[in-house]
Amino acid sequence: MPENQREFLEALFQVSVKAADPLHCLAPFLPPKPQGRIIVLGAGKAAASMAKAVENAWGGDVEGLVVTRYDHALALDHIEVVEAAHPVPDAAGVDAAKRIYELASGAQQGDLVLCLMSGGASSLLSLPGGCLDLSHKQLINKALLMSGADITEMNCVRKHLSAIKGGRLAMAAYPARVVTLAISDIPGDDPATIGSGPSLGDKTTVAEAVAILDKYEIEVPGPVKAHLESDAAKTPAPEDARLTGNQFKMIATPQTSLNAAAEFAKTRNITPVILGDSIEGEAREVAIVMAGIARQVAKFDQPAHAPCVLLSGGETTVTVKGDGRGGRNAEFLLALLNELKDHPGIYAIACDTDGIDGSEDNAGAYFGPDSHRRACLAGLNAATHLSCNDGYGFFQNLGDLIITGPTLTNVNDFRAILIEQPF
């Protein structure tokens, strides 16, 4: 067993992040250089580091523009990097999307448009479709984020309200060849859902987008309703002849990061158990299930012998009902602690691999067998904090937030539950 359980769990997280670092994993996926121009276009939390990896490999033969989240930029020599808001789009994101669309539209036969996509691209690459404006996108985006809709549902709606998502960027670049390199933050790694698929044809329909808005009882303003009833809301299909010659390559996924963490655990004589790379659902409900598995290991040595670590990824959701602070990882961990309380020999960490849990400054949080006791001594009640979605405040008071700053990559959430010995 590791002497310091928290250091071990934080090391697992760092290993998982490094496995998805574009500076380590992007270059082998680059296509052959074309005879024409190389136009690099991209969006997402990893956009700057992906663009830097391209520059490192190809030097001054590239040009282009990528947009990333505020405080996620890097200084590059040939590719411009701009910053915009996430998770709710702003004017800077709209301006960047317009410029990216114009650069794609200027591509010619023989050129290569290298599209770099990563988590966060849907919000950062915001170009309202039809007669819509930024305020319409912001309103719908905020409502979706608060509704409990999963990322696939949110991105379906976003595609049909956009002038650049759902394959429209690739359509603008035609007849140039488009090659997309992507880092997946999507449960199941669906290429067309990453960044709402600006370079890929779309299988979803306007009717599906409308059904999602209805499902979550989201109030739709008149201009949005009118747009969804117009041809401007329709997206190009995957079989469109102008898209079929393009190429898509996944350079990092949640599973590759979980595999890296599992290998690291083995070096410490800890048995890794990967429970899944695409676990979804309400964060607090996922925590209840995970707590049950951890107790089964601790009590019966099943489904693995202790010491072991339960690893999982994916993207949970939080239906916000309170006014507290905290992203889905803090919420998951708080719910897990509320279930396990002071159960001996169980430690856990939950972090977003992009280094930002929701809109806070922490990646996630940690707890151990003494956390419940320390919370009680500090006058903190896990159930009360959970009821108002205040995981951040709870773990901040305990000194157990994990703060890394932006990691410049994103393969979704990382969760690890360490069980020492059966009891």
N, C-alpha and C positions, 0 to 999 in steps of 0.2 A: 504493500500500500504506500502511496505517496505520503510524506510527512506532513505536507501542507495541502489540504484538500482544495482550498480556494485557489492556490497557485496552480495546481494540477488542472482544475476546471478552466481557469483563464487561459492556460497554455493550450488546452484542447481548442478553445475558441480561436485563439490566434493561429493555430495550425490550419483550422478550417478556412479562415480568411485568406491566409497566404496561398492556399491551393487555388483560390479564385482570383488572385492578383494578376491583372493583365500583363504586367511587366515580367511575369514568370511564365504565363501560359498562352499568350496571344500569337507570338511570332510564328510558331509552326503551322498555324492555320491560314497564313496569308497566301493568296493566290499568286500565280506568276504575274510579273509586271506586264502591263499592256503596252502597245505601241503609242497609244494616245496619252491623255492626261490621267492622273490619279486624283480624283476628287473625293476627299474624306468628309463624310457627313455623319453626325451622330448625336445621340441624346441619352442621358441617364446619369446616375450617380457615379458610374465608372467611366463616363465619356472621356474625361481628361486623361486618365491613366491609360485607357485604350488608345487614344490618339498619340500619347507619348510613346507607347510600345510600337506603334506604326512608324513614327519618326525615327525611333531607335533602329528599326530594321531597314527602313528605306530612305532615310536621310532627307535631302532636299528635293526629292522627286515628287513630293506630295504637296497638296494644297487643300483648303477646305475650312469647315467650321463645325464645331460641336458645342452643344449646350449642356451644362451640368448644374447641379444644385448650388446655391450660395455656399461659399466657403469650401467648395470641392474643386476649384480650378488649379491648374498647373501652368507654369510659364513654358510655352512651346515656341519653336523657331519658325514653323511653316504652317501649322494648323491653328486657326484662331479658336480660342476657348472663351465662351461667354457664360455668365451665370444667370439663373432665373429661380423662381420660387417653386417649392415642392412642399406639401402635396397639392396645394391649391394653386393653379397657374396665375401668373401675373403678366403685365405688359411686356416685361423683358423676354419672357418665354414666347409670347406672340411674335415679337419682333425677330427673335432668333429663328423661329419656325418659318417666317416669311422669307428670311434670307437663305435658309437651308433649302426651301422649296425653289427659290430662284436659282440657286447654284445647281440643283438637280436639273432644272429646266434648261440650263445652258449646256448640259453634257451632250456630246456628239457620238456618232458611230465610231467605235474604236477606243473610246474613253472607258475607264473603269470608275464607277461610283462605289466606293467602299463605305458601307453603311455600318456604323458601330452602335449597337443597341444594348442597353442594360436597364436594370430596374430604375423606376422613376421617370422613364422617358415619356410615358403617357401624359404626365402633368407638365413636364418641361417643354415638350414639343407640342405646343398648343396653338393651333391655327383654326379658329372657328369656321365652320362650313356655312355655305349659303349666305343668308342675311344675318346670321348670328354674330354676336360680339362677345368680348371677353367676359362681360358680366353674366351672360347666359351660361358660359362654360363654368365660371366660378360657382354659380348658384347650384348647378347640377352636381358638380364635383363635390362640393361641401355636403350636399344631401346624401350622396352615395357613400361618402366616408363615414357619415354618422349612422347610416342605415343598417350596417351589418352585412351588406352585400360583399361577396367574395371578389377577388381580383379579376376573375374571368368575366363575371357579370359587369363589373365596373368598366372594364375595357371594351366590352361589347357596346355599351352605351356610348363611350367616348368615340369609338370608330365612326358611328353614324352621326355624330355632331361635329365632325372634323373635316377639314379640307386637305389634310396631310396623312392621316392615319389610314389603316385598313387597305394598304396597297397603293394609296394615292401618290406617295413620294416616288415609288418605283415607276409609276405611270408617267410622272413628270420627267423622269430621267431617260425614258425610252427615246431613241434606240440604243443608248449606251448600256453596257452590261452592268448589272448591279450584283455585288457580292456582299452579303450581310454576315458580320461576325457578331455573335450575341453571347451575353452572360445571362443565364436564366435566373429570374427571381419568381418564376411562376410554378405553382404546384403542377406537376405533370410535364413541365418543360414544353408546353405548346408554343412553337415558334411564332404563330400568328397572334398570340396574346402578349408576348414580350414587347413592351412599349406600344401596345395596340397595333403591332404589325404594320408599320408604315411602308415597308418594302416587300410585303407579301400579300397575295390575294386573300380575300376574306370569305369565310364560309358562313358567317353570321348574317342575319337579315335585320331589316328595319323592324319587322314585327317582333323579333326577339328582343330588341332594344326597348321597344314600347312595353312589352310584357314585363321586363325587369323593372322599369319605372313604376308600373302598376303594382307589381309584387310588393315593393317596399313603400308603396303609398307616397311616392315622391311627387310633390306638386310641380307640375310642368307649366311654365309660363307660355303665353300665347305664341310668341315667336318660335320657341322650341317645338311646340306642337305643330306649327305650320311647316317648319323645316322637316320634321319627321314624316310629314305627308307629301313632301316634294321629292323629285328625282335627285336633288342634291345630297340627300341622306344615303343614297345607295352607294355601295362599295364595289370595286371590281372583284370578280370571282377569281379563284386560284387558277382556273383553266384559261384565263384571258391570254391570248397569244402574245401580248406585249410583256407578259410577266414570266412565261414558261422557261425562258432561257437564263433566268437569274439563278443565283446559288445562295444557299443558307448554310452556315456552319456554327455549331454551338461550341464555344471554347471553354466554358465552365458552367457547372450545374450544382445544385444543392447536393446531389449524390456524390460528386467528386470530392466535395468538401467533407462530407460525412465519412467517406472512405479514408481520407487523410487523417481525420481525427481518430478513427478506429485504429489505424496503424500506429499512431502515436500512443494510444492507450495500451496497446500490446507491448510496447517497449517498456512500460511501467508495470507490466504483469497484471494489468486490469483487463478483464474480458469485455470487449465491446459488443453491444447488441444494438444494431441499427433497426429502429422500429418503423422508419419510413421517412422518405425525403419530401413528401407532399401532403403532410397532415394539415387538414383544414378544420374549420368549425370555430365556435365561440371559444376564446382563449380560456375562460374559466371552466368550460365543460371538458376541453381537452385536458386541462390540469387534473380534473377529477379522475379521468381514465388513467393518466400517467401515475397518479398517486396510488391507484389500485395495483398497477403493475409493480411499482417500487415496493409496496407492502408485500406482494406475493414473493418477490425475490428475497426480501429480508426475512420473511417468516418460513417460506417453504423451499428456498433455493431454486425457484422456478420463475421465468423460463431460462435462467442462466445461473451459474454458481457465482456467489459473491466471493471476492470483490468483483464488481462489474459496473459498467457505465452504460446507461440507456441513452442512445443518441437519436435525435430526430430533427427534421427540418420541415419546411412548408411555411404557410402563412395563415395564422389564425386571424380571427376578426373580433372586434369589440363593438357591441351595441352600446353606445354611450348613453347612460342614464343619469350620471352624476356630473359634478363640475370639478372633479379632481384632475391631477396631472398624471400622465403615464401612457405609454404605448402598449401594444399588445403583449410584449415580452414581460414587462413589469406586471401587467394584469395576470398573465399566465402564472408567473412565479408567486405572486401574492395568493392566487387561488390554490396553488400547490401547497404553499405553506399553511394556508387555512385548513387544508385537508390533513396534512401530515402533522401539523403542530410541532411538538417536541419529540417526534419519533427518532429514536437513536440511530446513528450510523447512516443517515441519508443527507446528502448535500446536492445542491442543484445550481445551475446557471442557465439563464435564458437571455439571449442577445440577438439583435439584428446585425447581420454581417456587414451592413453598410456603416455601422457605428452610431446610428441614430435610431432610437426606438420611438417611432411616431414622429413627433415634432419636438421632442425634448433634446437635451444635450448628452444623454446617456445612451450607451449601446444596449443596456439591459440591467440585470441585477443578479445577485447571488444570495443563497441562504444555506445555513447549516443547522445541525440539531439544536444549537443554542439560540437560534434566531427568535423563536417564539417566546422563550424566557426573557431574552433581552427586550423584546417588544413590550411585553407585559410590564417590565420594570420601568420602561420609558413611557408608559401610559398609552401605548399604541394597541389598537384592536384590529386584527387582520380583516375580520368580517365587515367592520364598519368602513374601513378604507376601501374594501372591495366594492361595497354597495355604492360608493360614489366615484368609482374608477380612479382611485388615487394610489396606484402602485408606486409611482415616483415618490410621493411624499412619505410613504411608509418606509421604503428602503433608503431614502435619503436620510431620514432620522436615525436609521440603524447604521449608517455609514457603509451600506452594502450596494450602492449603485456601481455599475461597471461603466467607466468613462474612458473611451479610447480616442474620441474625435473621429472625423470621417475616415473611413478605410479606403475609399476610392474604388470600391467594388461592391457587389451586392448579389448574394445567392440566397437571399431570404433569411428566415430565422434559424438560429442554432440553439438547440436545447440539449443539455446533458445532465443526467441524474446519476450521481455516484452512490452506490450502496456498498458499504464496507464489508460487513459480515452478517450471516443470518442470526436472528435473535429468537 
